[in-house]
Amino acid sequence: MRDDLEAKLQTMIACSENVVRNDIYRALLNGYAACLSNDDLCEAIPRLLTGSIWPLSVVRNRLEKNWQEAEQKFDLDRVFLGVVDLGDLDAKARRRREDVLSRFYRTFSPPIRRRALDRWKDQIGSGSTTRWVRAIADDELMFDLHAVREEWEAGWNLMALKILLNRDDPDLHASLLPTMVARQVEGWMISKAARTATMVAEATWEAIRRDLPVTYAYLSFKLHREISDDEILQIVLSTENSVSGGRDLAIWAAGQLKRWEVLAQIEGKVQELQRGDALKYGIV
């Protein structure tokens, strides 16, 4: 590192020691970062992985801002190359390095993005898997449907599943549904897949009906499937209330299905339902 850049970074490091106590120092730190060229900012990142987080944060933010505001985008492969092979980093510095790579992933050229993805894929740990999934999700050039599906099926990674459900691929959604239902993933995910799938097998419908009755009631309305008044009523009465919807969603479905008599029967059992909730949650 050039001596003049090292001197500037030392000034920023000293300034950062006072940012918590005085906002003026925070403004000064951002000002110092704004004075650095893009090359200087890239070179500073490896130097700032250790120590206070403040200098690294302002340098990282300034470089990202410069990239976002540039009329002609430029790759920042230098950021990757400057930190990827650094040794002798403690755990905190290693986490910061991975954060930097995730933050600047979209600014890398395709060959460097491939290296970053392969690196995270080969590492062990949920953090690396999360970085890989997030990066590949928004990178159409590098997106690998088989690899993302494998990530879902190998470890039931819900983030990978969400990416698959966001794909405009009805056949894919149809093929995912049986496993999703068997795993009893969140109802909204099953509903999304069912509503966009090319078809839903009757065996899958029966599994939803048996194991996820509230989702079944919701989908009965959304997909115009037959459901009797007695079944809707039983779903409401047998479902616990919860922060994720539960009984309220089943009542909503009854309303959307225009089942006035069902709603009237539910109203007649409100006190009974409230007593059941109180006993379950220990409310006196």
N, C-alpha and C positions, 0 to 999 in steps of 0.2 A: 504493500500500500504506500502511496506517495506520502511524504512527510507532511505536506500542507493539508491533505485530506485527513490524515490522522490527527493533526492539531485541531481541525474543525470538529471532528467527532469527539475529541476530548472535551472541547468547550460544550458541546451538546450534552455529553454525559454528566458533566458538572452541573449544568443548568437543570437537568432532569431531577437532580436530588432535591430541588425545591418546588417542583410543580404541585405537589399535594398541598403544600402550605400557602401557595401564592399563585393566583391565576396569571399574573404577569409573566412568570417564568414559563407557564404553559404556552402563552402567546409567543414568547421569545423562541421557545423550542420549535414551534411550527414555523416561525420566521426563518430560523437558521436552516431548516429543512428546505424551505422554498428557495433558498439561495444556492442549493446544490444542483448540479447538472444531473441529467438522467444517468450518465455514466458513473458519476460520483455516488448517486443513490444506490445503484446496483452494486457497486463495490463496497458500500457501507454495510449492506445487509448481513453478510457473513460475520463481519466484525462486531455487530450488535446483537447477535443471537444470545450472548451471555450478559449478565448484569441486569440493570433496570429495564423494564419493558418499554418505558416511555420513549427513549430514542428510537428503538426499533419500530414502534408503532407510528411515530410521526414520519419516519423515513419511508416506511411501507405505504402509508396513506398518501404521501406526496407523490411517490412514484406511480401509484395506481391512478391518482387524479390526473397526473400528466398524461398518462396513457389514454385515459377516458376522454380527455379534452383535445387530444391530438387529431387534427384533421386527417392526417394519414397515419394509420395505425402502424406500429412497429413492434416486432416481437421482443420479448424480454427473456430470451433463452439464457442470457448471462446470469439472471437470477438463479435459475436452476443449476447451471454449471458451477456457480460460485459456492453453492451450499451442499450439493448432493453428496459429495465425497468427503466432506469434513469429518475428521475423526476426533476422538477424545472429547466428545460433547456429553455433558451430563443429561439426565432425563428431561429437565426443563428445557434445555437448549435444543434437544432433539424434537420435542413437541413443537417448539417455536419454528424449527426448520420445516416441519411438515405443515404447519399452519401457513407459512410463507408460500410453500409450493402449491397448496390448495388455493390460496388467495390469488396467485398469479397464473394458475393453470391455463386460463383462457387466453393469456397473452403469449403463450409459448407457440413455437412453430409445430406443425404436425409431428415431425420426428421426436421432438422433445416431449410433446404430450404423450406420445406412445411410450417413451421411456418412463415418464412419471406414472402412467397407468400400470405398466408392467411392474414397476417398483412396488407400488401399493398392493398390487394383486399378490405379489410374492411374499409380502410381509405377513407376519402372524399377529392377529389382534383385531378387535372390533373397530378400533380407531382407523386403522389402515383400510379396512373393508369399507367403512363409511366414506372415507375420502375417495376411494375408487368408485363407489356407486354414485356419489354426488357428481364427480367429475364426468363420468361417462354418460350420465343421464342427459346432460345439456350439450354433448359433443356429437353431433350427427355423423361427423366424419369417422370418429373412433367407436361409435356405438356398436356393441356386439350383443345382439339379442340372445344368442345361445349362452354367452357367458353370464349375462344378467339373470336369465332364467335358471341357470345352474346355481347361481348364488342364492336364489330364492329356495330352490328345492334341496340344496345341500344343507343349509342352515336356517331355513325359514326366516330369511332376512326380509322384514316387512318393507324396508326402504326399497329393496330391489323389486318387490311385488308392486309397490306403488308406481314405480317407473314403468313396469310392464302394463299396468292398467291405464297409464297415461298415453300409451301408444294407440294410434288409430288402427287397431287390428282386431276386428270382431272374431276371427277364427282363433287368434291367440287367447282372447278372453274366454271363449268357450272351452278351450283346452285347459285353462287354469282353474275353472270353477270347481270341478270335483274335488281337487286337492284343497282348495281354499275352504270349501264347506267342511271337508273332513277335519281340517285344522281349526275350524271354527274361528276364522279371523274376524275382524270387526265387521259388523253388519253393513256399514256403509260401503266397504270395499266389495263385499259380496253383491250388494245391490248394484254397484257401478258395473261390475263384470256382467251380471245377469242382464242388465238393461242394454248393454252394448254387444253382447255375444250373438253370434249368428244363430245359435240355438242352445237350449238348455235341456238336457236329457231328463226324462221323467224320474229316473232314479235320483238325480241331483235335486229336483224339485221336492221329492219326498224326504230327502235328507234335510233340506232347508226347513221343510214343514215340521219335521220331528225335532230337530236340534236347535233351530233358530226361528221360533215361531213369530216373533215380532218382525223380523226381516221378511218372513213369508207374507205376513199381513200387508206390509208396506209394498212388496212387489206385486201382490195381488191387485192392488190399486194401480200401480204404475204400469203393469203389463196386462191389465184387464183379464186376470184369471179369476175363475169362479171361487168364491169362498162363502160359506154359509154364515148366517147370523150367529148360530150357536158356536161356531168355531171362533169367530172374532171375539165373541163374549168370553169364551173360555181362555183365549190368549190373553186378554186384558186382565182377567181375574187371577190368572196363574203367573203373571209376570210381575217381578219386583220393579219398583221405581229405581231409577239410577241417573247419574249425571250424564250418561251417554244416550238418554232417551227412554229406553225401556217401555214401561207402561204408557207413558205420555205419547210415544210414537205409535203404539198400537191404537190408542184412542184417536189420534190424528187420522190414522188409516180408516178407522170406522167412520169418521166424519166425511172423509173424502169419498168413501164408498156409498154415502147417503144412507147409512143405516141408523135412522132416527130412533127406532125402537131399541136397538142395541145400546145407544148412548143413554137412553132413558133408564134402561136396566142398570147400566154402570152407575148412573147418578144415585140410584136407590141403594147401591152398595158402597158408597163413598166412605161412610163411617167404618164399615167393616174393613175396607182396604187400609184406611188410616190406622186402625188398631193393629193390623198385621204389620204395617211399616214400623209402628212404634215398638212393637215387641221385637222385631228383627234388629232394629238399630238401638235398642235399649233406651228409648225415649219415654220418660215417665209422664 
